[in-house]
Amino acid sequence: MKIAFIGLGNMGGGMAANLVKAGHEVNAFDLADEALRSAAEHGCSVFDDAGAACEGVDAVVTMLPNGGIVKSVYQNSVFGHAPAGAILLDCSTIDVATARDVIAAAEAAGYDMVDAPVSGGIAAANGGTLTFMVGGTEKAFERASEVLDPMGKAVIHAGAAGAGQTAKICNNMLLAITMIGTAEAMTMAKKLGLDPQKFYEISSVSSGYNWSLNAYTPLPGVGVQSPADNDYQGGFATALMLKDLRLAMEAADSVNATTVLGSTAAELYEKFAEANGGLDFSAIIKTL
């Protein structure tokens, strides 16, 4: 299959490389020369124009920073450039309304399209073990799965257009809440004189079990290997978590959903991100 991949940042670069490993021919585009050089080293054909990269392909994958850019790229570089039979997949994390609008425009232009945001971070993008939350028709999902499978460990059809984005922002709101709770509990246990490793050993097999504790322990030298053991470098940047929390709060307001803990998490990450946006989101334990 010939695939155009637009957006080769921390996540997109590894994803495109895994498509090449799976035997696909990948046309790669990014605004950054360094990203294009890396893509070429991983076997992609690189282009200096997004529209040209989409010509003659079977599928287009985008991994872009925000909804405005996603809409612009599809309107100006994908629609009318990619063949009408191509399947379109937006793996960016954007607002639900824009995802639905872009998919509606794609369908009006004769394309099948899904929104397919990811969970797993840079390591999973590089390792091909992402989880994809996919919104779109059953037909579009079945077509998209062939493209997504080499990049992930799980490809789940969440529902109609926009459902993937809904799943992503709700999931990451929950993740932010549990990370803050885990950080608070670990810090309090330590201040009360309990060995943090002993707390981990107890809580990780008790009712306090959660992903932030068991798979992403936020305290250095405790539990599993995580960004905390690398001075909170790598992983999932605080700035990206804040982006997802802002999207979650916007979505909550649009449907009058009560999100007391989600709102509190967003406020805490707003303050923390001012000086620490590049650190992994688990570094919020530093504020405690």
C-alpha angles and dihedrals in degrees: 000000000000112000133185113213116195118189117036103187127132091308103028096053094060093042093054091048091055091053089055090049088054090057100260123137107237128201105198130201132178135148091234117083092207091057090051092049091052091048091052090051088055093053103266124136106237127217133191092210125055094210092053090050089057097053115112096000130137095216141014122211121190128192106179139160103247148354096266092057092045091054093046094048093050094045096045106028111020110036108075093010100066113063114264091246094057121115113232123211125185110195095175122115106241140143118295095238094056091046090055093045094051093047091049090051091048092051091048088054091052101261133125109228141177136189106228113174117180142228126202108067133234096318091054091045090055094042097046093241102118124137113231120205105199131200124188143073121322089249093052091046093052091050093045093050091071089059096041100046096076090053101048150044092217132029110185128184102224096182140266127357111312094021091107091057091046091054092047098052093043091048093049093046087056090047092053091050094049092046092054091046092048092049091050093049095047092048093047092048090052093049090050089057101258116138105249091222090054090049089052092049091051102039095041089064096035136066090291090069111133138146095255090057102035103037104022107028107192098208120082116246094013129105119335128002108273142151087280087073090056096052088269094295120145123007118085112343120232089233090059093048089051090050090054092046091052090052090049092051092049090050092047091052091050092060099029092245118168111236107166095157093037091053091048091050090050091051092049093049091046089059095041095048094058091081102010107044093128095054123092112271091245088069087083084092085078089073091062 
